[in-house]
Amino acid sequence: CVWWAFSWSLCSFGGRFHGLPVLGFAYMVLIHLKQNVDRQFLYECPASHSVDALIREVVLIHNLQLRILRLVEEGEQLGLYGPYRPPASTNDEDDEDEEEHESSQKIRGPFYRKDPARKRTGEACDQTIADTLRKTLSEANTCVSKDQVLHKMPLNAAILKEAIQNVKGAVMICFPMGLPLYDPVQQLLVGTYKDTEAMDVDTAQMWWAGKELIREKRLSDHVGKNEKTKIVAKLQVRGHAPPPREPPVDVETQKAMMAWYYNQQKEQKKLDEDADDSYTNSEWANPRALKCQFQGLSSLRFK
């Protein structure tokens, strides 16, 4: 009774008493959203959660993940080669412009670096300051990495929005005058970039076990009321075919199984080819070996 009263008092005070850890915690359904091998993340919610609210939250995280992946790719180029060229300029016009101003020694910035792809101006910032941008981009990329699934770290929109704000601050440090509106990094930071893989929160569909989760129902109507359930789901645009189902085993396990079966077949083949019965003449195969040993005849050999 004393221990029960002590445990109840700890829980009633939020699970902490003089630095003791929390005794009770709530389980949630773990949703592993796997669009492909590189784009996947974990999300937690209670089984009583509405499917409509779940899809909206998961689609928001999915779009933010895409946004950060694009931001990391374009941000690295921004740190190396500066802002984007104006959309009206072409490679031919740039070549003519360089030849025309070659004699007049066109003024370049102190950190100019020519872009091999001719997409950016080459007016980069100080590479020492650019290291701050690269570090921030690396941290943002870690947030959306598939390794978070291996570490069982669920994602939420607040974490991804904070990562985008950190990148925005690093860009402002590198380019205090700002970026042009047509620069992909600027569009990704303000949310005007049009990504073909982004989904609409109102029309997106979620599929699990070959079935679509109905928005009008609750999650428990599909997966049950067990809060320790884990499902692997996928998002799909309305009007498209259902996404392919997950294989029963992953690629690494399948390779290991195939290697094991190959070795088994190889050993069986060797056993089938080895039909020699000469072992029957060996001493250890003699059924009278013990009797001969007692009679002192074990050293005799017959030719």
Secondary structure by P-SEA (a helix, b strand, c coil): caaaaaaaaaaaaccccccccccbbbbbbbbbccccccccbbbbbcccccaaaaaaaaaaaaaaaaaaaaaaaaaaaaacccccccccccaaaaaaaaaaacccccccccbbbbbcccccccccccaaaaaaaaaaaaaaaaaaccccccccccccaaaaaaaaaaaaaaaaaacccccccccaaaaaaacccccccccccccbbbbcccbbbbccccccccccccccbbbbbbbbccccccccccccccaaaaaaaaaaaaaaaaaaaaaaaccccccccccccccaaaaaaaacccccccc
